[in-house]
Amino acid sequence: MPRLSEVIAALDALWPPERAEGWDAVGTVCGEPDAEVRRVLFAVDPVQEIADEAVKLGADLIVTHHPLYLRGTTTVAAGHFKGRVVHTLIKHDIALHVAHTNADTADPGVSDALAGALDIRVVRPLVPDAADSSGRRGLGRICELDHPMTLGEFAARAAARLPATAQGIRVAGDTEALVKTVAVSGGSGDGLFDAVRASGADAFLTADLRHHPVSEATQHAPLGLIDAAHWATEWPWCEQAAAQLDEISDRHGWDLRVHVSKTVTDPWSSHHSSGAPN
C-alpha cells in the first residue's frame, strides 16, 4: 500500500501546485503523510455529504476540485459547517487534497474532460499558458464538432451528456445558427468572452453566465452561448482524474481502489418556469 505522501506526490505531478493562480488554495488540507492509502474518492466539492460518503466508503483520501478554505480561516471549530467537515475527516483518518486552477490549466485538464463528455475534439487551449512550449496547457479549450449542427441541437447534446441539475442548460443566441467550432471552459467562464471572440468560435459552453456580460456578448457578435451548471461542467474531470490515478496505481503496483462520487453537490435544488421558451 502506498503512503499518503507518495500518492500526493503523484497528484502534484499531474497538477503541480505552483501552476495554481495566486489567489487559489490548493494542496493537502489534512492528512498524515505516513498513513496508508487504499481507497480514494474524487468529487467536485468538499462538503459534508462528500465527507460522509467517504466515511461510508472507507476511503482514506478525498480529492476535490474546489478548495475547502479558499479565503482562509481562523478556526476549524465543529460548530461551523466547514469545521465539521474537517472534524469528520480527521476523526476517520481521511485526508483531503485539492486540485483547482492547477487542474483547470493542466494537460489534460478540466476543460479536456468537459470536451470529452460532449464528444467534441480538442484543437487547442482557449487561453494558452505562455510557459508551456508545447502549446497544450491553458485555460479553456477550442474544440471542433465532427459535423455542423444547430446551436439548439448542440445545447440538447450538452443536456443529454452532462450530469443533470436543477438548472439544466440555458441558451443565448439563434438556436438555428450552425455551430462547427465550440469554446468550452469548465466552471465560471464569463470573464473569457474576449478570448472566445478572438478565437472565432461559433459557440461557447461554460457556467455561471451573468446577465450583463451575456447581454453585452450577444450584442457584440452573433456568438451562441450555452450556460450549464458549474458543478456539471466540472464533474467530468473527476472521472478523468480518477482514470489518471488508476493508471499511476497500476504502474506502481499500488492496487488502489479509486472511486468517483455521483453525489450531486450542485447547490440548486429545483427549477420553476412560468412558460419561458425552451
Summary of the structure (lengths in Angstrom):
residues: 278
radius of gyration: 19.4
end to end distance: 51.8
largest distance: 57.4
contacts: 933
relative contact order: 0.16
helix: 36%
strand: 24%
